[in-house]
Amino acid sequence: AADNQWFSVCWSPDLSLFCAVSSTGTGNRVMTSPDGINWTSRTSAVDNGWRSVCWSPKLSLFCAVAVSGVGNRVMTSPDGITWTSRTSAADNDWRCVRWSQEISLFCAVSSTGTGNRVMTSPDGITWTPRTSAADNQWYEISWSPEMSLFCAVAVNGVGNRVMTSPDGITWTARTSAADNQWFSVCWSPDLSL
């Protein structure tokens, strides 16, 4: 829809809609598509550096997080078109947000902050800061329904660039396979891996 820096895209099966968010652009940092081919610009709640978006089937809600903004680094939308600014738990660089259907919780991770690089919300509106296992630069988080476990990866840290949590609140540092810059993590239900 625009030559912005698009960082994240997700699918809503309930709306039959793709939704993407961007860190650049003026009044057009969201775009939606019913087919992945034809895209329409949408007005973001604010022109923050949006980095991640996910869909909650239970709440019928898109939720996006940003790396910039003052007290408003979260926005939500029921349709991908109309977005509402929400108060983030802290003005950290929020890199990724995911929804857990099983525990009815949004969980986001950050690359900045002191002792508060995780935040959680049951509704996308009210966010609570959580203590990460380490103050690493966390870039992505994934949820495993089969294991009832969040897993996050980081781009820095010494032997601890992975952390896990069963509830988004209590996090445990894990030994990463190598001290590489881990940018992404996902779960395969078919492989349980």
Number of C-alpha atoms within 10 A of each C-alpha: 14 15 8 15 15 20 16 19 18 16 19 19 10 12 13 10 16 19 25 25 27 26 21 19 18 12 14 20 26 32 23 24 18 15 10 11 7 10 17 14 16 20 17 27 22 19 19 24 24 32 25 27 28 23 28 21 16 14 13 14 18 23 26 31 28 28 22 19 17 12 14 20 26 30 25 25 19 16 16 24 17 13 20 15 17 20 16 26 21 21 18 24 24 32 27 28 27 23 27 23 14 14 14 16 19 22 26 30 29 29 22 20 18 12 14 20 26 30 25 25 19 16 16 24 16 13 21 15 17 20 17 27 21 20 19 24 24 32 25 25 26 22 24 18 14 11 12 13 17 22 21 27 25 28 18 19 17 11 14 20 26 26 23 22 18 16 17 25 16 13 20 14 16 16 12 17 10 11 16 14 15 19 15 15 15 13 16 9 11 6 6 9 9
